[in-house]
Amino acid sequence: MEVKLEENGQSTVEVALLIPLLAVFLMLIIQVGLVAKQYVVVESASRTGARQASVSNSTSEILSKVRYTVPDAKVKIDRPSVPGQYLTVKVSDTVESSLPIVGIIFPDITVTGQTTMRVEK
């Protein structure tokens, strides 16, 4: 007597095992996109702050320009008082891992943007 094994449902089990892995992979891709987006925003904020610092010596104006783009940013301004020298504005912000499973696997990431410009005034 020959026993014939049926393979009905094999593909269903394979898909059921694959779906969670694909979901985690998709969330990782989304998290990388969120980090890249925040890096671009922080870099832009440092450029804006450096531009403001090159024409103005007011720290509050510089911080206002930077924090308009990145509200919770840490800002470090190194501005000489002599025109023609170079100033540096460094902006840092933390990207929180807000996606489910990904937040457990990867910790929060700090992105930093730094811009150097000449002092005009």
Sequence and secondary structure as in RCSB ss.txt:
>XXXX:A:sequence
MEVKLEENGQSTVEVALLIPLLAVFLMLIIQVGLVAKQYVVVESASRTGARQASVSNSTSEILSKVRYTVPDAKV
KIDRPSVPGQYLTVKVSDTVESSLPIVGIIFPDITVTGQTTMRVEK
>XXXX:A:secstr
       TTHHHHHHHHHHHHHHHHHHHHHHHHHHHHHHHHHHHHHHHHHHHHHH   HHHHHHHHHHHSTT EE
EEE  SSTTSEEEEEEEEEE   STTHHHHS  EEEEEEEEEE   
